[in-house]
Amino acid sequence: MSERELHPLVKQLLDGEITLADLPAELRAEGEAALRLLAGVDRTPVSMPAVTWRVMTALERRRRRFVPWLLAPALAIAAALFIWLRVGTPAPAAGLVTVRFVLVAPDARQVSLAGTFNQWDPQATPLIRTGGTGLWTATLTLPAGQHQYAFVVDGARWVPDPGAPAVDDGFGRRNSVLTL
């Protein structure tokens, strides 16, 4: 070890982790010298309230000066992020297709859509009447593949889509087929 570096056990002595009696005999002289040096150190607390006050005042002035410079870029980044998130909304995941179902039924009071995509639940997908024209529409996002469906008019009458191919449902009715 160099002259300026203390043995690790002497450092433990100075930290109060061990006592002078715990040191090996060959290190006791070095430990005593280190304790004498430590005893000579003035440990009275230093107080400089005027300096602290002046430093804090200067820091506060500097902070106020930089706030506008920091605020403008932060607002610009926030605006860019907002626009990016708003405009850059990701397209539907691959394999999903948005489809609009349309039925002309001027005398219907309500129309809904039942199919393989909603477990044939006649209340799950109501259509909306547009205008007063008897035109009923619903827009759904469906996974790619083949879907069978039918319109349910006034909760009782199951009607295949006149604009789509149809297949026999096995119960004496026809279901429309949509292939995406």
Salt bridges, closest charged atoms under 4 A:
GLU60 OE2 - ARG63 NH2 2.64
GLU60 OE2 - ARG64 NE 3.53
